[in-house]
């Protein structure tokens, strides 16, 4: 019981990385490394912060973490007694004021100051605002459509995986006999 609870807690703590692991999965051997970022210019920082305001990024990050935690608790009910611990932990280490400069560096790496200004202008427009409202739902529906298409052909995938497993098993037996 303790072992499975620890696995569940590990899986829950990985939510921060956006990974919704099941309790049975093991942690990856290598930790992902943060990219090395070039220094942030004052102009880029200012442009990024304006874009973040328009995108409501502060609220979005908080909402995404809370939603991810809810999903994980629903998938792993044994996490429920620890939900408050996760919320406090996430709140402690994902404070907007602590994160926004690093996020600005990421955005400055991907976009020029001019591009961030153009994005801010777009997302401030009526169409941009509409896209911010609709895109999460459209993305969710797109994923649902993909899942339905995949589920329709799950037997084909299962057979292909089984065939490969047999090939690998046969190969392993041949290599064992050679030794």
SULLINTA-V788379 format. One record per pair of residues at least 12 apart in sequence whose ideal C-beta (glycine too) atoms are under 10 Angstrom apart, sorted by sequence separation. I is the first residue (numbers start at 1). J is the second residue. D is the distance in whole Angstrom. If there is no record, write none. Layout:
BEGIN
<<I;J;D> <I;J;D>>
END
This chain:
BEGIN
<<11;23;5> <104;116;9> <107;119;9> <8;21;10> <10;23;8> <11;24;9> <14;27;7> <19;32;10> <70;83;9> <73;86;8> <7;21;9> <8;22;9> <9;23;9> <11;25;7> <13;27;10> <14;28;9> <17;31;10> <69;83;7> <72;86;8> <7;22;9> <8;23;5> <10;25;9> <17;32;7> <7;23;4> <8;24;10> <10;26;9> <11;27;9> <6;23;9> <7;24;7> <10;27;7> <69;86;6> <5;23;9> <7;25;8> <68;86;10> <69;87;7> <4;23;6> <7;26;9> <3;23;10> <4;24;9> <7;27;10> <66;86;10> <65;86;9> <66;87;7> <69;90;7> <65;87;9> <68;90;9> <66;90;8> <65;90;5> <66;91;10> <65;91;9> <62;90;9> <61;90;10> <62;91;8> <65;94;6> <64;94;10> <62;94;8> <61;94;6> <62;95;10> <62;96;8> <61;96;7> <58;95;10> <59;96;9> <58;96;4> <61;99;7> <57;96;8> <58;97;9> <61;100;10> <58;99;9> <57;99;9> <58;100;8> <61;103;9> <57;100;8> <52;96;9> <58;103;10> <18;64;8> <57;103;7> <18;65;9> <20;68;7> <52;100;7> <15;64;10> <16;65;7> <19;68;9> <23;72;10> <15;65;7> <18;68;7> <22;72;10> <57;107;10> <15;66;10> <17;68;10> <20;71;6> <21;72;9> <49;100;7> <52;103;7> <15;67;10> <16;68;8> <20;72;6> <23;75;9> <48;100;8> <49;101;9> <51;103;10> <52;104;8> <15;68;5> <16;69;10> <19;72;10> <22;75;7> <23;76;6> <48;101;9> <51;104;9> <14;68;10> <15;69;6> <21;75;10> <22;76;8> <49;103;9> <20;75;7> <21;76;9> <23;78;8> <45;100;9> <48;103;7> <49;104;6> <52;107;8> <12;68;9> <15;71;9> <20;76;10> <23;79;9> <45;101;7> <48;104;4> <51;107;7> <12;69;7> <15;72;6> <47;104;9> <48;105;8> <14;72;9> <15;73;10> <46;104;9> <48;106;9> <49;107;10> <13;72;10> <45;104;5> <48;107;5> <12;72;5> <44;104;7> <45;105;8> <47;107;8> <48;108;6> <51;111;8> <11;72;7> <12;73;8> <40;101;7> <44;105;8> <47;108;8> <40;102;9> <45;107;9> <12;75;10> <44;107;8> <45;108;7> <48;111;8> <8;72;9> <11;75;9> <12;76;7> <15;79;10> <40;104;6> <44;108;4> <47;111;8> <51;115;10> <52;116;10> <55;119;8> <8;73;10> <11;76;7> <37;102;8> <40;105;5> <43;108;9> <44;109;9> <47;112;9> <48;113;9> <51;116;5> <54;119;8> <55;120;9> <12;78;10> <39;105;8> <40;106;10> <47;113;5> <50;116;7> <51;117;8> <54;120;5> <8;75;10> <9;76;9> <12;79;5> <37;104;10> <38;105;8> <40;107;9> <41;108;7> <44;111;9> <46;113;8> <47;114;8> <49;116;9> <50;117;8> <51;118;10> <53;120;8> <54;121;9> <56;123;9> <8;76;5> <11;79;8> <34;102;9> <37;105;4> <40;108;5> <44;112;8> <45;113;9> <47;115;9> <48;116;6> <51;119;6> <52;120;9> <54;122;9> <55;123;6> <7;76;9> <8;77;9> <9;78;9> <13;82;10> <37;106;7> <39;108;9> <40;109;9> <43;112;10> <44;113;5> <47;116;4> <50;119;9> <51;120;5> <54;123;4> <8;78;5> <9;79;7> <12;82;7> <16;86;9> <35;105;9> <38;108;7> <43;113;5> <46;116;9> <47;117;6> <50;120;5> <51;121;10> <53;123;10> <54;124;5> <5;76;10> <7;78;9> <8;79;5> <12;83;9> <15;86;7> <35;106;8> <37;108;8> <38;109;6> <42;113;10> <43;114;10> <46;117;10> <47;118;10> <48;119;10> <49;120;10> <50;121;10> <51;122;10> <53;124;10> <54;125;10> <4;76;10> <13;85;10> <34;106;9> <37;109;5> <41;113;8> <44;116;7> <47;119;9> <48;120;9> <51;123;7> <60;132;9> <64;136;10> <5;78;6> <9;82;6> <12;85;9> <13;86;7> <16;89;8> <36;109;9> <43;116;9> <47;120;7> <50;123;10> <51;124;10> <55;128;10> <63;136;10> <4;78;7> <5;79;9> <8;82;8> <12;86;6> <15;89;10> <16;90;7> <35;109;7> <43;117;10> <50;124;9> <54;128;8> <15;90;8> <54;129;9> <5;81;9> <9;85;9> <13;89;8> <56;132;8> <60;136;9> <1;78;9> <5;82;9> <9;86;9> <12;89;10> <13;90;9> <16;93;8> <55;132;7> <16;94;7> <54;132;8>>
END
